[in-house]
Amino acid sequence: MNRDALTPMVKIETVVAGTDAFAVRELIAAAGATGYTAVSGVSGLGHHGPHQGRLLFNDHDTLTLLMTVVPDEQADALIGGLRALLASSSGVMFVSDTYVSRPEYFQ
């Protein structure tokens, strides 16, 4: 299979504190995305130093990675909402062009 048989979309990934994950989910839904994938307990090293993975009985002090894929026409609203959220809290956003094999899952 080559990319000619695939549909271009926009993938948006955010890494935020567990306390901000709900707000990100709300923005994803408000933008009209049909779903997302969330991975809690993310660890890494960034601008604010090292972050450990899952802390026992405490999802709010860990990082959460949320990923969604939307059609291009829905991306700007979601990006704008996430930028506003990230202006007042720590976290990062990654936006990239991607291709999907089942576009009906994302519309």
DSSP file with accessible surface (Angstrom, degrees, kcal/mol):
  #  RESIDUE AA STRUCTURE BP1 BP2  ACC     N-H-->O    O-->H-N    N-H-->O    O-->H-N    TCO  KAPPA ALPHA  PHI   PSI    X-CA   Y-CA   Z-CA
    1    1 A M              0   0  188      0, 0.0     2,-0.2     0, 0.0     0, 0.0   0.000 360.0 360.0 360.0 138.7    0.0    0.0    0.0
    2    2 A N    >   -     0   0   96      1,-0.0     3,-1.6     4,-0.0     4,-0.1  -0.693 360.0 -98.3-113.2 173.7    1.2    3.5   -0.8
    3    3 A R  G >  S+     0   0  162      1,-0.3     3,-1.9    -2,-0.2    -1,-0.0   0.681 111.1  79.2 -67.6 -16.0    0.1    6.8    0.6
    4    4 A D  G 3  S+     0   0  150      1,-0.3    -1,-0.3     3,-0.0     0, 0.0   0.807  93.5  51.0 -61.6 -25.7   -2.1    7.5   -2.4
    5    5 A A  G <  S+     0   0   68     -3,-1.6    -1,-0.3     2,-0.1     2,-0.2   0.409 101.5  82.0 -90.2   2.2   -4.6    5.1   -0.8
    6    6 A L  S <  S-     0   0   40     -3,-1.9    95,-0.2    -4,-0.1    93,-0.0  -0.681  75.7-124.2-108.3 162.4   -4.5    7.0    2.5
    7    7 A T  E     -A  100   0A  45     93,-2.6    93,-2.3    -2,-0.2     2,-0.1  -0.900  24.8-123.7-108.2 127.7   -6.3   10.2    3.7
    8    8 A P  E     +A   99   0A  89      0, 0.0    64,-0.3     0, 0.0     2,-0.2  -0.451  41.0 159.2 -70.8 140.7   -4.3   13.1    5.1
    9    9 A M  E     -A   98   0A   5     89,-2.7    89,-2.4    -2,-0.1     2,-0.5  -0.830  39.2-104.3-143.4-177.6   -5.2   14.2    8.6
   10   10 A V  E     -AB  97  70A   6     60,-2.7    60,-2.6    -2,-0.2     2,-0.5  -0.975  24.2-153.6-120.0 127.9   -3.6   16.2   11.5
   11   11 A K  E     -AB  96  69A  64     85,-3.4    85,-2.4    -2,-0.5     2,-0.5  -0.884   9.9-168.9-102.0 130.1   -2.2   14.5   14.6
   12   12 A I  E     -AB  95  68A   4     56,-2.8    56,-2.1    -2,-0.5     2,-0.4  -0.982   4.8-177.4-122.4 122.7   -2.1   16.5   17.8
   13   13 A E  E     -AB  94  67A  43     81,-2.9    81,-3.1    -2,-0.5     2,-0.4  -0.961   1.1-174.5-120.5 135.5   -0.3   15.2   20.8
   14   14 A T  E     -AB  93  66A   3     52,-2.7    52,-2.7    -2,-0.4     2,-0.5  -0.984  14.2-159.9-129.4 143.2   -0.1   16.9   24.2
   15   15 A V  E     +AB  92  65A  28     77,-2.3    77,-2.1    -2,-0.4     2,-0.3  -0.992  31.9 155.3-118.7 117.2    1.8   16.1   27.3
   16   16 A V  E     -AB  91  64A   1     48,-2.4    48,-3.2    -2,-0.5    75,-0.2  -0.908  48.6 -81.5-136.6 165.7    0.3   17.7   30.4
   17   17 A A  E >>  - B   0  63A  21     73,-0.7     3,-2.2    -2,-0.3     4,-0.7  -0.355  47.2-111.7 -62.4 149.0    0.1   17.3   34.1
   18   18 A G  G >4 S+     0   0   11     44,-2.8     3,-0.9    42,-0.3     4,-0.5   0.824 117.9  62.3 -54.3 -31.3   -2.5   14.8   35.2
   19   19 A T  G 34 S+     0   0   86     41,-0.9    -1,-0.3     1,-0.2     4,-0.3   0.735 105.9  45.7 -68.5 -21.4   -4.6   17.7   36.6
   20   20 A D  G <> S+     0   0   33     -3,-2.2     4,-1.9     1,-0.1    -1,-0.2   0.481  86.5  91.1 -97.6  -4.5   -4.9   19.2   33.1
   21   21 A A  H <X S+     0   0    3     -3,-0.9     4,-2.5    -4,-0.7     5,-0.2   0.889  83.5  54.2 -61.2 -39.4   -5.8   16.0   31.3
   22   22 A F  H  > S+     0   0  133     -4,-0.5     4,-2.3     1,-0.2    -1,-0.2   0.925 107.5  50.6 -60.7 -43.6   -9.5   16.6   31.8
   23   23 A A  H  > S+     0   0   35     -4,-0.3     4,-2.1     1,-0.2    -1,-0.2   0.897 109.9  50.2 -62.6 -38.8   -9.3   20.1   30.2
   24   24 A V  H  X S+     0   0    0     -4,-1.9     4,-2.5     2,-0.2    -1,-0.2   0.931 109.4  51.2 -65.0 -43.4   -7.5   18.6   27.2
   25   25 A R  H  X S+     0   0   76     -4,-2.5     4,-2.3     1,-0.2    -2,-0.2   0.901 109.3  51.2 -59.4 -41.0  -10.1   15.9   26.8
   26   26 A E  H  X S+     0   0  107     -4,-2.3     4,-2.6     2,-0.2    -1,-0.2   0.907 110.0  49.0 -63.7 -42.2  -12.8   18.6   26.9
   27   27 A L  H  X S+     0   0   49     -4,-2.1     4,-1.8     2,-0.2    -2,-0.2   0.899 109.6  52.3 -64.7 -40.0  -11.0   20.7   24.2
   28   28 A I  H  <>S+     0   0    6     -4,-2.5     5,-1.9     2,-0.2     4,-0.3   0.940 112.7  44.4 -61.3 -46.3  -10.6   17.6   22.0
   29   29 A A  H ><5S+     0   0   65     -4,-2.3     3,-1.6     1,-0.2    -2,-0.2   0.917 111.1  53.6 -65.1 -42.0  -14.4   16.9   22.3
   30   30 A A  H 3<5S+     0   0   89     -4,-2.6    -1,-0.2     1,-0.3    -2,-0.2   0.813 103.5  57.7 -63.8 -29.1  -15.3   20.5   21.7
   31   31 A A  T 3<5S-     0   0   17     -4,-1.8    -1,-0.3    -5,-0.2    -2,-0.2   0.551 120.4-109.3 -78.5  -6.9  -13.2   20.5   18.5
   32   32 A G  T < 5 +     0   0   36     -3,-1.6    -3,-0.2    -4,-0.3    -2,-0.1   0.582  60.9 158.7  91.6  10.9  -15.3   17.7   17.1
   33   33 A A      < -     0   0   15     -5,-1.9    -1,-0.3     1,-0.1    37,-0.1  -0.401  38.9-142.3 -65.9 145.1  -12.7   14.9   17.4
   34   34 A T  S    S-     0   0   79     35,-0.4     2,-0.3    72,-0.2    -1,-0.1   0.529  70.6 -22.3 -88.8  -5.4  -14.3   11.5   17.4
   35   35 A G        -     0   0   35     34,-0.2    34,-0.3    -7,-0.1     2,-0.3  -0.985  52.9-150.8 179.3 178.7  -11.8   10.1   19.9
   36   36 A Y        -     0   0  104     -2,-0.3     2,-0.4    32,-0.1    32,-0.2  -0.970  17.7-126.1-159.3 165.2   -8.4   10.2   21.5
   37   37 A T  E     -C   67   0A  82     30,-2.7    30,-2.9    -2,-0.3     2,-0.4  -0.987  24.3-165.6-119.6 132.9   -5.8    8.0   23.1
   38   38 A A  E     -C   66   0A  41     -2,-0.4     2,-0.5    28,-0.2    28,-0.2  -0.972   8.9-172.8-121.4 135.6   -4.5    8.8   26.6
   39   39 A V  E     -C   65   0A  67     26,-2.8    26,-2.9    -2,-0.4     3,-0.3  -0.975  13.2-164.9-125.7 112.6   -1.4    7.4   28.3
   40   40 A S  E     +C   64   0A  46     -2,-0.5    24,-0.2    24,-0.2    14,-0.2  -0.535  65.1  43.8 -94.4 165.5   -1.0    8.3   31.9
   41   41 A G  E    S+     0   0A  16     22,-0.9    13,-0.6    18,-0.2    -1,-0.2   0.810  73.7 171.4  73.9  29.9    2.1    7.9   34.0
   42   42 A V  E     -C   63   0A  35     21,-2.3    21,-0.8    -3,-0.3     2,-0.3  -0.492  13.6-161.3 -73.4 139.0    4.4    9.3   31.3
   43   43 A S        +     0   0   78     -2,-0.2     2,-0.3    19,-0.1     9,-0.2  -0.853  26.2 117.4-118.9 158.3    7.9    9.9   32.3
   44   44 A G  E     -D   51   0B  40      7,-1.9     7,-3.0    -2,-0.3     2,-0.4  -0.987  54.1 -89.1 171.8-173.3   10.6   12.1   30.7
   45   45 A L  E     +D   50   0B 145     -2,-0.3     2,-0.2     5,-0.2    -2,-0.0  -0.995  52.0 138.0-129.5 127.3   12.9   15.0   30.9
   46   46 A G  E >   -D   49   0B  43      3,-1.6     3,-2.3    -2,-0.4    -2,-0.0  -0.706  65.2 -50.3-147.1-159.0   11.9   18.5   29.9
   47   47 A H  T 3  S+     0   0  183      1,-0.3    -2,-0.0    -2,-0.2     0, 0.0   0.799 131.5  47.2 -56.3 -35.7   12.0   22.2   30.6
   48   48 A H  T 3  S-     0   0  129      1,-0.3    -1,-0.3     3,-0.0    42,-0.0   0.186 119.9-106.6 -94.8  15.8   10.8   21.7   34.1
   49   49 A G  E <   -D   46   0B  20     -3,-2.3    -3,-1.6     2,-0.1    -1,-0.3  -0.409  64.4 -15.3  94.0-168.6   13.3   18.9   34.8
   50   50 A P  E     -D   45   0B 109      0, 0.0     2,-0.4     0, 0.0    -5,-0.2  -0.381  54.8-159.7 -74.8 147.4   12.8   15.1   35.1
   51   51 A H  E     -D   44   0B  64     -7,-3.0    -7,-1.9    -2,-0.1     2,-0.1  -0.999  10.7-139.5-126.7 130.9    9.3   13.6   35.6
   52   52 A Q        -     0   0  152     -2,-0.4    11,-0.4    -9,-0.2     3,-0.1  -0.436  20.2-116.9 -82.4 162.5    8.8   10.2   37.0
   53   53 A G  S    S-     0   0   22      1,-0.2   -11,-0.2    -2,-0.1   -12,-0.2   0.372  74.0  -6.1 -73.9-144.9    6.2    7.7   35.7
   54   54 A R        -     0   0  144    -13,-0.6     2,-0.4   -14,-0.2    -1,-0.2  -0.196  62.4-153.0 -57.3 128.8    3.3    6.5   37.7
   55   55 A L  B >   -E   58   0C  58      3,-0.6     3,-1.9    -3,-0.1     6,-0.1  -0.871  36.8 -92.8-100.3 137.9    3.2    7.4   41.3
   56   56 A L  T 3  S-     0   0  143     -2,-0.4    -1,-0.0     1,-0.3     3,-0.0  -0.247 101.4 -12.0 -56.2 123.0    1.4    5.0   43.6
   57   57 A F  T 3  S+     0   0  196      1,-0.1    -1,-0.3     2,-0.0     2,-0.3   0.734 116.3  96.8  61.9  25.7   -2.3    6.0   44.1
   58   58 A N  B <   +E   55   0C  48     -3,-1.9    -3,-0.6     1,-0.1     3,-0.2  -0.707  32.3 162.3-150.2  95.7   -1.8    9.4   42.5
   59   59 A D  S >  S+     0   0   82     -2,-0.3     3,-0.6     1,-0.2   -18,-0.2   0.617  73.8  69.4 -85.2 -13.3   -2.6   10.1   38.8
   60   60 A H  T 3  S+     0   0  116      1,-0.2   -41,-0.9   -42,-0.2   -42,-0.3   0.759  95.7  50.9 -79.7 -24.8   -2.7   13.9   39.3
   61   61 A D  T 3  S+     0   0  110     -3,-0.2    -1,-0.2   -43,-0.2     2,-0.2   0.386 101.1  77.4 -93.3   4.5    1.1   14.4   40.0
   62   62 A T  S <  S-     0   0    3     -3,-0.6   -44,-2.8    -7,-0.1     2,-0.3  -0.573  85.5-102.5-103.8 173.3    2.1   12.4   36.9
   63   63 A L  E     -BC  17  42A  22    -21,-0.8   -21,-2.3   -11,-0.4   -22,-0.9  -0.693  27.9-154.1 -94.1 150.7    2.2   13.4   33.2
   64   64 A T  E     -BC  16  40A   6    -48,-3.2   -48,-2.4    -2,-0.3     2,-0.5  -0.988   4.0-150.5-126.0 134.0   -0.5   12.3   30.7
   65   65 A L  E     -BC  15  39A  37    -26,-2.9   -26,-2.8    -2,-0.4     2,-0.4  -0.921  15.9-172.6-100.9 123.3    0.0   12.0   26.9
   66   66 A L  E     -BC  14  38A   1    -52,-2.7   -52,-2.7    -2,-0.5     2,-0.4  -0.984   2.2-174.7-119.4 130.6   -3.1   12.6   24.9
   67   67 A M  E     +BC  13  37A  47    -30,-2.9   -30,-2.7    -2,-0.4     2,-0.3  -0.974   7.3 167.1-125.8 139.1   -3.2   12.0   21.2
   68   68 A T  E     -B   12   0A   6    -56,-2.1   -56,-2.8    -2,-0.4     2,-0.4  -0.971  22.7-144.9-144.7 159.6   -6.0   12.7   18.7
   69   69 A V  E     +B   11   0A  25    -34,-0.3   -35,-0.4    -2,-0.3   -58,-0.2  -0.997  25.3 170.8-127.5 129.0   -6.3   12.8   14.9
   70   70 A V  E     -B   10   0A   0    -60,-2.6   -60,-2.7    -2,-0.4    37,-0.1  -0.944  39.0 -94.4-134.6 156.9   -8.6   15.3   13.2
   71   71 A P    >>  -     0   0    5      0, 0.0     3,-2.0     0, 0.0     4,-0.8  -0.349  46.8-106.0 -63.3 154.0   -9.4   16.5    9.7
   72   72 A D  H >> S+     0   0  108    -64,-0.3     3,-1.0     1,-0.3     4,-0.7   0.855 118.1  60.6 -52.7 -39.0   -7.4   19.6    8.7
   73   73 A E  H 34 S+     0   0  151      1,-0.3    -1,-0.3     2,-0.2     4,-0.2   0.674 108.0  44.8 -69.3 -14.1  -10.5   21.8    9.0
   74   74 A Q  H <> S+     0   0   45     -3,-2.0     4,-1.3     2,-0.1    -1,-0.3   0.578  94.7  80.5 -99.5 -11.7  -10.9   20.9   12.7
   75   75 A A  H <X S+     0   0    2     -3,-1.0     4,-3.0    -4,-0.8     5,-0.3   0.900  83.1  57.1 -67.8 -43.1   -7.2   21.3   13.7
   76   76 A D  H  X S+     0   0  125     -4,-0.7     4,-2.5     1,-0.2    -1,-0.2   0.888 105.7  50.1 -61.2 -40.4   -7.0   25.1   14.1
   77   77 A A  H  > S+     0   0   73     -4,-0.2     4,-2.1     2,-0.2    -1,-0.2   0.932 114.3  44.9 -64.2 -42.3   -9.7   25.3   16.7
   78   78 A L  H  X S+     0   0    2     -4,-1.3     4,-2.6     2,-0.2     5,-0.2   0.931 112.5  50.8 -68.1 -43.1   -8.2   22.6   18.8
   79   79 A I  H  X S+     0   0   33     -4,-3.0     4,-2.6     1,-0.2     5,-0.2   0.927 110.3  50.7 -60.2 -43.0   -4.7   24.0   18.4
   80   80 A G  H  X S+     0   0   43     -4,-2.5     4,-1.9    -5,-0.3    -1,-0.2   0.925 111.2  47.6 -61.6 -43.9   -5.9   27.4   19.5
   81   81 A G  H  X S+     0   0   21     -4,-2.1     4,-2.1     1,-0.2    -1,-0.2   0.913 113.0  48.1 -64.9 -40.8   -7.6   26.0   22.6
   82   82 A L  H  X S+     0   0    1     -4,-2.6     4,-3.0     1,-0.2    -2,-0.2   0.896 108.8  53.8 -68.3 -37.7   -4.6   23.9   23.6
   83   83 A R  H  X S+     0   0  174     -4,-2.6     4,-1.3    -5,-0.2    -1,-0.2   0.908 108.6  49.9 -62.6 -40.5   -2.3   26.9   23.2
   84   84 A A  H  X S+     0   0   68     -4,-1.9     4,-0.6    -5,-0.2     3,-0.3   0.927 112.7  47.0 -63.9 -42.7   -4.5   29.0   25.5
   85   85 A L  H >< S+     0   0   31     -4,-2.1     3,-1.3     1,-0.2     4,-0.3   0.935 112.2  49.3 -63.0 -45.6   -4.4   26.1   28.1
   86   86 A L  H 3< S+     0   0   34     -4,-3.0     3,-0.4     1,-0.3    -1,-0.2   0.697  97.3  70.4 -71.7 -16.0   -0.7   25.7   27.8
   87   87 A A  H 3< S+     0   0   89     -4,-1.3    -1,-0.3    -3,-0.3    -2,-0.2   0.772 110.0  33.6 -69.0 -22.5   -0.1   29.5   28.2
   88   88 A S  S << S+     0   0  102     -3,-1.3     2,-0.3    -4,-0.6    -1,-0.2   0.312 124.0  35.8-116.6   6.1   -1.2   29.1   31.8
   89   89 A S  S    S-     0   0   32     -3,-0.4     2,-0.1    -4,-0.3    -1,-0.0  -0.967  87.2 -91.2-149.6 166.3    0.2   25.7   32.7
   90   90 A S        +     0   0   48     -2,-0.3   -73,-0.7    -3,-0.0     2,-0.2  -0.485  68.7  93.2 -81.8 153.2    3.1   23.4   31.9
   91   91 A G  E     -A   16   0A  35    -75,-0.2     2,-0.3    -2,-0.1   -75,-0.2  -0.807  55.2-114.3 149.6 171.8    3.0   21.0   29.1
   92   92 A V  E     -A   15   0A  70    -77,-2.1   -77,-2.3    -2,-0.2     2,-0.4  -0.947  12.9-152.4-135.7 157.7    3.9   20.6   25.4
   93   93 A M  E     -A   14   0A  45     -2,-0.3     2,-0.4   -79,-0.2   -79,-0.2  -0.996   4.8-165.4-131.4 137.7    2.0   20.2   22.2
   94   94 A F  E     -A   13   0A 109    -81,-3.1   -81,-2.9    -2,-0.4     2,-0.4  -0.987   5.1-170.4-122.0 131.9    3.2   18.5   19.0
   95   95 A V  E     +A   12   0A  68     -2,-0.4     2,-0.3   -83,-0.2   -83,-0.2  -0.986  14.8 161.9-124.2 129.8    1.3   18.9   15.7
   96   96 A S  E     -A   11   0A  43    -85,-2.4   -85,-3.4    -2,-0.4     2,-0.3  -0.993  40.2-109.7-146.5 151.8    2.1   16.8   12.7
   97   97 A D  E     +A   10   0A 134     -2,-0.3     2,-0.3   -87,-0.2   -87,-0.2  -0.600  45.6 170.3 -75.3 140.9    0.6   15.8    9.4
   98   98 A T  E     -A    9   0A  35    -89,-2.4   -89,-2.7    -2,-0.3     2,-0.4  -0.879  26.9-128.1-143.4 175.0   -0.3   12.1    9.3
   99   99 A Y  E     -A    8   0A 102     -2,-0.3     2,-0.3   -91,-0.2   -96,-0.0  -0.983  17.2-161.5-130.4 142.7   -2.2    9.7    7.1
  100  100 A V  E     -A    7   0A  14    -93,-2.3   -93,-2.6    -2,-0.4    -2,-0.0  -0.919  17.9-150.3-125.1 152.4   -5.0    7.3    8.0
  101  101 A S  S    S+     0   0   77     -2,-0.3    -1,-0.1     1,-0.2     0, 0.0   0.651  94.8  42.1 -93.5 -17.1   -6.4    4.2    6.3
  102  102 A R    >   +     0   0  125      1,-0.1     3,-2.0   -95,-0.1     4,-0.3  -0.680  62.3 173.6-128.9  79.6  -10.0    4.6    7.6
  103  103 A P  G >  S+     0   0   29      0, 0.0     3,-2.1     0, 0.0     4,-0.3   0.799  73.2  71.3 -61.4 -25.8  -11.0    8.2    7.4
  104  104 A E  G >  S+     0   0  122      1,-0.3     3,-0.7     2,-0.2    -2,-0.0   0.756  89.4  63.4 -63.7 -20.3  -14.6    7.5    8.4
  105  105 A Y  G <  S+     0   0  129     -3,-2.0    -1,-0.3     1,-0.2   -71,-0.1   0.677 107.2  42.9 -72.8 -16.8  -13.2    6.7   11.9
  106  106 A F  G <         0   0   51     -3,-2.1    -1,-0.2    -4,-0.3    -2,-0.2   0.270 360.0 360.0-116.3   9.3  -12.1   10.4   12.3
  107  107 A Q    <         0   0  138     -3,-0.7   -75,-0.0    -4,-0.3   -74,-0.0  -0.858 360.0 360.0-125.1 360.0  -15.1   12.3   10.8
